[in-house]
Amino acid sequence: MAGLVRALAFGVGVVLALGTLRSAIRTVVLPRSEVVSLTRAVFLGLRKVFDVLAKDKRSYDARDRVMAFYAPLGLMLLAASWALCEILAFTLVSWGLGVDSLQQAFVPQRIVVHDARLCTAPGHADGRRRSRRGRHRPRIGRVADLVCCQFGQRFNGVN
């Protein structure tokens, strides 16, 4: 039963992540007007709040001063809603793939940065070479060498 729930969480997370990405692309990139449910929900909910705030204003100028913040705030809330949906989606995907708890699935994975000496070209133990004027210049190895270092594999005799 637990495996079925995790598989369902994985599926819901993938659908949510792809749906959010589709919503962002349809809202921002497409040149024609397109009805997107997430965008519509954010702006309609915000409109209700602004209607309440602007309702007691008597003059057009006073209502306009309140409503001037509607579109910029709506765009910021829309970006925040996309981010929250993606965070929720990736949390569900991580939990569905076997992370112990939802709290651990929510915490972003840490990237370990290794000492720069490990990512040098073979034959340059200190990672530096001399320029014509005697100054040291950093030496960067091939991309494959950098990838090997990134994942902590043995490289050039150093762990």
C-alpha positions in Angstrom: 0.0 0.0 0.0 2.8 2.4 0.9 4.4 1.7 -2.5 1.2 2.6 -4.3 0.9 5.9 -2.4 4.5 6.8 -3.3 3.9 5.9 -6.9 0.8 8.1 -6.9 2.8 10.9 -5.3 5.5 10.6 -7.9 2.9 10.7 -10.7 1.1 13.7 -9.2 4.5 15.5 -8.8 5.4 14.9 -12.4 2.0 16.1 -13.6 2.2 19.2 -11.4 5.7 20.1 -12.5 4.9 19.8 -16.2 1.6 21.6 -15.7 3.3 24.5 -13.9 5.9 24.7 -16.6 3.2 24.6 -19.3 1.3 27.4 -17.4 4.4 29.6 -17.3 5.2 29.1 -21.0 1.6 29.7 -22.1 1.4 32.8 -19.9 4.7 34.4 -20.7 5.9 33.2 -24.0 2.9 32.7 -26.2 2.1 35.9 -28.2 -1.7 35.4 -28.3 -4.0 35.6 -25.4 -4.5 32.1 -23.9 -6.6 31.2 -20.9 -4.4 29.5 -18.3 -6.2 28.2 -15.2 -3.4 28.9 -12.7 -2.9 32.5 -14.0 -6.7 33.0 -14.0 -7.0 31.8 -10.4 -4.2 34.0 -9.1 -5.5 37.1 -10.8 -9.2 36.5 -9.9 -8.3 35.9 -6.3 -6.2 39.0 -6.1 -9.0 41.0 -7.8 -11.4 40.0 -5.1 -8.9 41.4 -2.5 -8.5 44.6 -4.4 -12.2 45.0 -4.9 -12.6 44.9 -1.2 -9.8 47.5 -0.7 -11.1 49.8 -3.4 -14.8 49.5 -2.6 -14.9 52.2 0.1 -13.0 54.8 -2.1 -15.4 57.5 -3.3 -13.4 59.2 -6.1 -12.0 57.6 -9.2 -8.5 58.9 -8.4 -8.6 57.1 -5.0 -9.8 53.8 -6.5 -7.1 54.2 -9.3 -4.4 54.7 -6.7 -5.4 51.4 -5.1 -5.9 49.5 -8.3 -2.5 50.7 -9.7 -0.9 48.0 -7.6 -3.1 45.2 -8.9 -1.1 44.2 -12.0 2.4 44.4 -10.6 1.4 42.5 -7.4 -0.4 40.0 -9.6 2.7 39.3 -11.6 4.8 38.9 -8.5 2.2 36.5 -7.0 2.0 34.6 -10.2 5.8 34.0 -10.2 5.6 33.0 -6.5 2.7 30.6 -7.2 4.8 29.0 -10.0 7.7 28.6 -7.7 5.6 27.1 -4.9 4.0 24.7 -7.3 7.4 23.6 -8.6 8.7 23.2 -5.0 5.6 21.1 -4.1 6.0 19.0 -7.3 9.7 18.2 -6.7 8.9 17.4 -3.1 6.3 14.9 -4.2 8.7 13.4 -6.8 11.5 13.1 -4.3 9.2 11.4 -1.7 7.8 9.2 -4.4 11.3 8.1 -5.4 12.0 6.9 -1.8 13.1 9.7 0.4 12.2 8.8 4.0 9.9 11.6 5.0 8.2 14.5 3.3 10.3 16.9 5.4 13.5 15.4 4.0 12.1 15.4 0.5 11.3 19.2 0.9 14.9 20.1 1.9 17.0 20.8 -1.2 19.9 18.5 -1.8 23.3 19.9 -0.9 26.0 20.1 -3.6 29.5 19.4 -2.3 32.2 21.6 -3.7 35.6 20.0 -3.7 39.0 21.6 -3.4 40.0 23.3 -6.7 43.3 21.3 -6.7 41.4 18.2 -7.5 40.1 19.6 -10.7 43.4 20.2 -12.4 44.9 18.7 -15.5 47.1 15.6 -15.0 50.7 16.5 -14.4 49.9 19.8 -12.6 49.7 18.8 -8.9 49.2 22.3 -7.6 46.8 23.3 -10.4 48.9 26.3 -11.5 51.3 26.9 -14.4 53.6 29.8 -15.0 53.0 32.4 -17.6 55.7 34.0 -19.5 56.2 36.7 -16.8 56.4 34.1 -14.0 52.9 34.6 -12.6 50.7 31.7 -11.9 47.7 31.0 -14.0 45.1 28.5 -13.0 45.0 25.4 -15.1 41.6 23.8 -15.8 41.4 20.2 -17.0 39.0 18.7 -19.4 35.3 18.6 -18.7 35.5 14.9 -18.0 38.2 15.5 -15.4 36.0 18.1 -13.7 33.1 15.8 -13.7 35.1 13.0 -12.1 36.2 15.5 -9.4 32.7 16.7 -8.8 31.5 13.3 -7.8 34.5 12.6 -5.6 36.1 9.8 -7.7 39.8 9.3 -7.6 41.6 11.7 -9.9 45.3 12.2 -10.5 46.2 10.1 -7.4 44.2 12.4 -5.1 40.8 11.6 -3.5 
